[in-house]
Amino acid sequence: MRSMACEAAPNRAARTGWHSWLFQWALCAVATCIVSGAVAERCALPAYLAYAFFLSAFVYPVVVHWVWSPQGWLSAFNMSRDGYALILRTGAIDFAGAGVVHMTGGMAALMGAW
């Protein structure tokens, strides 16, 4: 049974509950952990922690918005150009979030190892 506070909450985060936040947190953690494998024994711990914070706080949320949000420019659901998506008339179709997570983690790992 849902509580009355969830029903009356005006924002989406309160309506969807903690499970949505926890799912997004786990995907962000996976993208950050991909970097740790690429830079293992190549950087100091404080440098990795700063890198992980920057990736989790600034880079990953922006890339996720680009692909998963209906307003994102890479989204398959952004139909602002003649009823078609902006990119190649199909948009970026991401299966279960694997593309965004691994692309973000892989590109950050490439830059970190370079």
C-alpha positions as CSV (number, residue, x, y, z in Angstrom):
1,M,0.0,0.0,0.0
2,R,1.4,3.4,-1.0
3,S,1.6,6.2,1.5
4,M,-0.3,9.4,1.1
5,A,2.9,11.4,1.1
6,C,4.0,9.7,-2.2
7,E,0.7,10.4,-3.8
8,A,0.7,14.1,-2.9
9,A,4.4,14.6,-3.8
10,P,4.7,17.1,-6.6
11,N,8.1,15.9,-8.1
12,R,8.8,12.8,-10.0
13,A,11.6,11.6,-7.6
14,A,9.3,11.4,-4.7
15,R,6.7,9.5,-6.7
16,T,9.1,6.9,-8.1
17,G,10.7,6.3,-4.8
18,W,14.2,5.2,-3.9
19,H,14.3,2.2,-6.3
20,S,14.8,4.5,-9.3
21,W,17.5,6.5,-7.5
22,L,19.3,3.3,-6.4
23,F,19.2,1.9,-10.0
24,Q,20.7,5.1,-11.4
25,W,23.3,5.2,-8.7
26,A,24.3,1.6,-9.5
27,L,24.7,2.4,-13.2
28,C,26.8,5.4,-12.4
29,A,29.0,3.3,-10.1
30,V,29.5,0.8,-12.9
31,A,30.6,3.6,-15.3
32,T,33.1,4.8,-12.6
33,C,34.4,1.3,-11.9
34,I,35.2,0.7,-15.6
35,V,37.7,3.6,-15.2
36,S,39.4,1.9,-12.2
37,G,40.3,-1.1,-14.3
38,A,42.0,1.0,-16.9
39,V,44.0,3.2,-14.6
40,A,44.9,0.4,-12.1
41,E,48.4,1.0,-10.8
42,R,48.8,4.1,-13.1
43,C,47.5,6.8,-10.8
44,A,47.5,7.7,-7.2
45,L,44.4,7.1,-5.0
46,P,43.6,10.8,-4.5
47,A,43.8,11.4,-8.3
48,Y,41.4,8.5,-8.9
49,L,39.0,9.7,-6.2
50,A,38.9,13.2,-7.8
51,Y,38.4,11.6,-11.3
52,A,35.6,9.4,-10.0
53,F,33.9,12.3,-8.3
54,F,34.1,14.5,-11.5
55,L,32.8,11.6,-13.6
56,S,29.9,10.8,-11.3
57,A,28.9,14.3,-10.5
58,F,29.3,16.1,-13.8
59,V,30.0,13.9,-16.8
60,Y,27.7,10.9,-16.3
61,P,24.5,12.8,-15.5
62,V,24.9,15.0,-18.7
63,V,25.5,12.0,-21.0
64,V,22.5,10.1,-19.4
65,H,20.3,13.2,-20.0
66,W,21.4,13.3,-23.7
67,V,20.3,9.7,-24.3
68,W,17.6,8.8,-21.9
69,S,15.6,12.1,-21.5
70,P,12.9,12.8,-24.1
71,Q,14.5,16.3,-24.4
72,G,18.1,15.0,-25.0
73,W,19.7,15.6,-28.4
74,L,20.7,11.9,-28.7
75,S,17.4,10.5,-27.5
76,A,15.3,8.3,-29.8
77,F,12.3,9.9,-28.2
78,N,13.1,13.5,-29.1
79,M,10.8,14.1,-32.1
80,S,11.5,17.8,-32.6
81,R,12.5,17.5,-36.2
82,D,9.6,16.6,-38.5
83,G,8.5,13.9,-36.1
84,Y,11.8,12.1,-36.3
85,A,14.7,11.9,-33.8
86,L,17.6,14.4,-34.3
87,I,20.3,11.9,-34.9
88,L,20.0,9.9,-38.2
89,R,16.2,10.1,-37.8
90,T,16.3,7.3,-35.2
91,G,18.3,8.6,-32.2
92,A,20.4,6.6,-30.0
93,I,18.6,3.4,-29.1
94,D,20.0,2.1,-25.8
95,F,19.2,-1.4,-24.7
96,A,18.8,-1.5,-20.9
97,G,21.3,1.4,-20.4
98,A,24.3,-0.7,-21.4
99,G,25.4,1.7,-24.2
100,V,25.4,4.8,-22.1
101,V,27.1,3.2,-19.1
102,H,29.9,1.5,-21.1
103,M,30.4,4.4,-23.5
104,T,30.9,6.8,-20.7
105,G,33.1,4.5,-18.6
106,G,35.1,3.4,-21.7
107,M,35.8,7.0,-22.9
108,A,36.7,8.1,-19.4
109,A,39.0,5.1,-19.1
110,L,40.6,5.8,-22.4
111,M,41.3,9.4,-21.4
112,G,42.5,8.3,-17.9
113,A,44.9,5.7,-19.3
114,W,46.2,8.0,-22.0
